[in-house]
């Protein structure tokens, strides 16, 4: 059976994914808590400005803490925080991170006091 060309143009013009951009950003931070907004934007496929907005959303909601180290941000995820949607009641974001995150976050580096 031959598939009409219009199927492909419709299918790829209305592309959707199972995970929101917020989830994608959280997973990026889980994999590497020192990624820049530019690096996250390249992985997620959205603008740096949208990444900044999402990071602010995640921080304001208590999912992450952002710490400035020099010119970079370092993120800490709070995996015990519950998911927001009622359908995931009783589940924390740790469940999502463990399911979809390919590796745990890098341990924080101990810096000696000077």
N, C-alpha and C positions, 0 to 999 in steps of 0.2 A: 504494500500500500504506500502510495506516495503522499508525503505530508506537504500541504500547501505552504508556500513561502510566507503568506500572511500569518501563519501560526507562529513562526519564529520571530517576526517583527513584533507581534503582540506579546509573546512570551517574554522577550528580553526588554521590551519597553516598559513593562509593568512588573519588573523584578521585585520580589519581596523576599525577606529572610525570616527565619524563625526567631532570631534574637534581635532585640532592640539595639540601637547604638549605645545606650547606657550599659547594657550587658556586655557588648563588645569592648567598650572602654575599660570596664571593670576587669574583664579577662586579660586585657593587655597589661594593666597595672599588676595583676596577680602574677603574670609571667615574668615581668620585669618592672619593679617598682621605681626604677630610675629613668623610664622612657620619657622623652620630651613630647610636647604636644604635637610637634611635627612628625615624630616617629609614630605616635599613636594614630594620627590622621592618615598616614600612609597605609597602615595596617587596616584600619576600619573603613577607609574610603570616604571620609567626610572632611570638611575644612578644619583648619586649626581653630578657628573661632568657635565652631560647634563643639570641638573637643574641650575648649576652655569652659564653655557653658555647661557641658555635661559633667566635667570635673567639679565645677562649682555646685551643681545639683547633688552630686554624690557626697561632696563634703558637707553641704548644708543638711543633708538627710542623715548624716552620721555613718555613712558606709566607708568613708576614707578620711584620713587626716593628711593634709599636705604640709610638708616642712621644707622651707627654703634652705638649701645648702649651697652657698656661693651663688652662682647664676642658675642653678638647676633646682627643680622640685624633686623631692623624694616622697613617695606615698606610702602610707600604712593602711592596709585594709582591715576593717573590723568585721571578721567573718561571722561573728555571733549575731549581727543585726538581722532581724527578720526581713524576708521579702515583703514587698508592698502589696501585691495583689491578693485579694481574699482567697483565690483559688490555691494559693501556696501558703495558706495560714499554717503556722506551726513549723515552717521551714525557714532556715537561715540562708544567707547568701553563701555560706560555706558549702552547702549542699550543691549549689550551682557551680561553684568554683572547683570543687572536687570532681564533679561530673565532667565538666568541659575544659577545665584548665589542664594544659599538658604537663605542667610541672609546678611545684610549689614556689612561692616567692623566694627571692634570694634573701638569706638572713641579713639583718642589718650589720653593717660594718662597725666594729668597735673602734672609736677614735680616741686616742690617748689625749689626755689633757696636757696642755703646754704650760 
